[in-house]
Amino acid sequence: MEFALIPGISILMCCHNSRQKLPFSLQHLQALHIPNGMNVELLVVDNASTDDTLSFAREYVQKHPLPFPVHYLQEPQLGLSFARLTGILAARYEFVLFCDDDNGLYPDYLEQALQCLHQLPEHEAIAMIGGQGIAVFETPPPVWARQFHLFGCGPQAQRSGPVRQLYGAGSLLWKKAFLHLHAAGFRWLLTDRQGERLTSGGDFELCAALQICGYRLWYAENLRFAHFLTATRLSLPYYQRFIREASVSENFFLLYHALPHARGHSRWPVRWLALREAGYHVWRLFALLLKTFSMHTRPGSRELRRLRIFYHSSRLHHLMHIKRELHNSWPLLVDWYRNLNNHLPQTSPKQRFV
């Protein structure tokens, strides 16, 4: 199946109760350098907001015009994955740039994206390119917060090149690849961030689905954006809540990793991977507990160990309760995987972008 798309970049900003955060993101969009001849648009998707986010966005853009058209959409079903799906399908251009409502794209972001697209390896079917989030803190952060990366911040690899997963913030998605997935029956199992709930993982699920279908992911270290972190997100209880609510999504990644080994609807490929991962977390917990008796401590090291112990314990807990995901989601994924052979022509996005 072929999809005719217009060369250019659609910036997708999904919002839920974002009145307080939008000025930060929109100010950065005002300062973007637009390469000559590049088609650009902004899609603002209101995801079941209760603070009149969409009206605020319209008023702000009227007072502070952007250098490209802005379109406003609504997605009543709460969940970042639903909002992103609405935006991706509505996007006019060939690439969709995920810009969250607390992200500030650096002025040269589009120029760097264009340069990266022209430099992609000819033989690679690269469907998603990720950049590097630079944390901008509302208040001075504790020492451990700079070392324990959450929230789509920090380098995603040691250098630019192929990677196995990308966080969604700041990522550039080749829409044609997504439409091939969608036509083949792909639907997000994870809702991702849902209102005040800290559930996540929709971006990593998309990465897993793209790779299952033969596409590749690429990290570009020169693609940089600011990620604004409020003071409320810099406490140990908040980090622990995020880990507890978000780490359950990793059960779904096991399902995707098990698909190449699927034999009918048998759950054993997933059970084997879950058992292997559980062994890893037990080993890591043992090593971390040994370090608690070390006499050598650096500032923030105690909190870092506490968070890592909490993460590995949470993963063990969720692995012990993977039966629900196996019962509800595994048959759906296996059926989707069986139907992939009739879809997904692989062509490098570099060859399609002008």
Secondary structure, DSSP 8 states (H G I E B T S, - for coil): -----EEEEEEEEEESS-TTTHHHHHHHHHT----TT--EEEEEEE-S-SS-HHHHHHHHHHHS--SS-EEEEE--S-SHHHHHHHHHHH--EEEEEE--TTEEE-TTHHHHHHHHHHHS-TT--EEEEEEEEEEEESS---GGGGTS--SS-B-SSSSSEEES---STT-EEEHHHHHHHHHTT---S---SBTTB----HHHHHHHHHHHTT-EEEEEEEEEEEEEE-GGGSSHHHHHHHHHHHGGGHHHHHHHHHGGG--TT-SHHHHHHHHHHHHHHHHHHHHHHHHTT-S---TTHHHHHHHHHHHHHHHHHHHHTTHHHHHHTHHHHHHHHHTGGGS-----GGGG--
